[in-house]
Amino acid sequence: MISGSALLTLLITLVIVGLIAWVLWWFIGYVGLPEPFAKIANVIIALVVVVFLINLLMGLSGTPLFR
């Protein structure tokens, strides 16, 4: 069973990661990279966030991907 403090920490981490990803995504659009590079940068940001979230959620079960 997951404790309340672990869920609060998870929620705070998810909000912070979401804000960082959103700021990076906004910055890519604001800078105005040429089209193929902007799409590649957005895909890289999305992949990093997804891998981080999977690692975070797997850490709750006791077996994270990366330590």
C-alpha positions in Angstrom: 0.0 0.0 0.0 1.2 3.5 -0.9 1.3 6.1 1.9 -0.3 9.5 1.7 3.1 11.3 1.8 4.3 9.2 -1.1 1.2 10.2 -3.1 1.8 13.9 -2.2 5.4 13.6 -3.3 4.3 11.9 -6.5 1.7 14.7 -7.2 4.3 17.5 -6.6 6.8 15.7 -8.8 4.3 15.3 -11.6 3.3 19.0 -11.5 6.9 20.1 -11.6 7.8 17.7 -14.5 4.7 18.9 -16.3 5.7 22.6 -15.9 9.2 22.0 -17.0 8.1 20.1 -20.1 5.5 22.8 -20.9 8.1 25.5 -20.6 10.6 23.6 -22.8 7.8 23.0 -25.4 6.8 26.7 -25.3 10.5 27.8 -25.6 10.9 25.6 -28.7 7.9 27.3 -30.3 9.0 30.8 -29.1 12.5 30.5 -30.5 11.2 29.5 -33.8 13.4 26.6 -34.8 13.1 25.4 -38.4 10.3 22.8 -38.8 12.1 19.5 -38.8 14.3 20.5 -35.9 11.3 21.7 -33.9 9.4 18.5 -34.3 12.5 16.5 -33.4 13.0 18.6 -30.3 9.3 18.2 -29.3 9.5 14.4 -29.7 12.7 14.2 -27.6 11.1 16.3 -24.9 8.0 14.0 -24.9 10.2 10.8 -24.8 12.2 12.1 -21.9 9.1 13.0 -19.9 7.4 9.6 -20.7 10.6 7.7 -19.6 10.9 9.8 -16.5 7.2 9.2 -15.6 7.5 5.4 -16.2 10.6 5.3 -14.0 8.8 7.3 -11.3 5.7 5.1 -11.3 7.8 1.9 -11.4 9.8 3.3 -8.4 6.6 3.2 -6.4 6.4 -0.5 -7.0 10.0 -1.0 -5.9 11.7 -1.7 -9.2 12.6 1.6 -11.0 14.2 1.5 -14.5 17.1 3.7 -13.5 18.5 4.2 -10.0 
